[in-house]
């Protein structure tokens, strides 16, 4: 066999990809359509906004505790999906957080954001804003992208959230100063968004650590990191 | 009279000003590589087509943020690959279908390219088998660099990693292939 890299190029020449579609026509038609409307922020009665997906092992029955959480959330049309394994995503992939911005810029793009100032960690080291999520999404990061200590993600828009839990992930109700919340802990889980048309629009899928998800006025807020529930609740209650 | 092919930066500039015909020409020029990149990432043709089309639409709407004079292709591939990743994740599918498709092709009767003739059928099978044994991130970087012939910058954009990561990941992937093949491919 020839030298490896040369051999790989030859192999590449033999790969038969599916026929190349003509995309120009479809793109032209799409360009003639109005861009997707940004959804105006509005109060959302419950913390999880549309679909909570619990992925459990193929042979497992959904534990009653999780079912109770789903019912408590009051989500219509909750879907329980059986999958054997969760998809693989990289921790904090670079494309997920959006653009690095100043807090002022993030607030200009999403006026309802609150600036978290944590007792021990202070203000966030970095702020990102993604317009890919309906309504926009700001991420406050403590630490660095490479060594992240804590993430707070604020979503002012009405997005359809999907949480994928592994079979060993627990979800329980949490009260954040009277606002509804839910605490996810245990094995990794994923947070992605779905737009109203049902298409996945999420560009921020990431492997989260323990997560507290709650409603703060018009914001949906997620706190992700290696935190205890009490520590997360303390931070959540400090957000004003 | 044959019209002069438009310079790409000129097309991009016209598209930025709202010239949809100019953008259509850009789509035609790049739809092949965009689709194949999406196919490698998403793992199937339907999602790849959706991702490529959505990527082109999003890129058009984001042209205002495109840095004038920068190469268009890596920027486009980054957007398309993001779309492809979203679709792959949402359905819980795995990349690697491109390599399985390659396996079907190579083991079948499809006529190889003249260049491909240089690689003996037995060696193709071994190499493909070794590739299929690599972790997904290694298979993808090899496919981008050697199957799609993407540059390091383009591969970095498509995979959503830094250029240095492409270098190191490629090096590790080649090393693992050499180990797997167990013979003189140093």
Interface residues (C-beta under 8 A of the other chain):
Chain A: X1 X2 X3 X4 X5 X7 X8 X9 X10 X11 X12 X13 X14 X15 X16 X17 X18 X20 X21 X22 X23 X24 X26 X27 X28 X30 X31 X32 X35 X83 X85 X86 X87 X88 X89 X90 X93 X94 X95 X190 X192 X200 X201 X202 X203 X205
Chain B: X20 X23 X24 X27 X28 X31 X32 X34 X35 X36 X39 X45 X48 X49 X52 X53 X56 X57 X60 X61 X78 X82 X85 X86 X87 X88 X89 X90 X92 X93 X94 X98 X101 X102 X105 X106 X110 X112 X113 X115 X116 X118 X119 X120 X123 X124 X126 X127 X128 X131 X136 X142 X143 X146 X147 X148 X149 X160 X161 X162 X174 X177 X178 X181 X183 X185
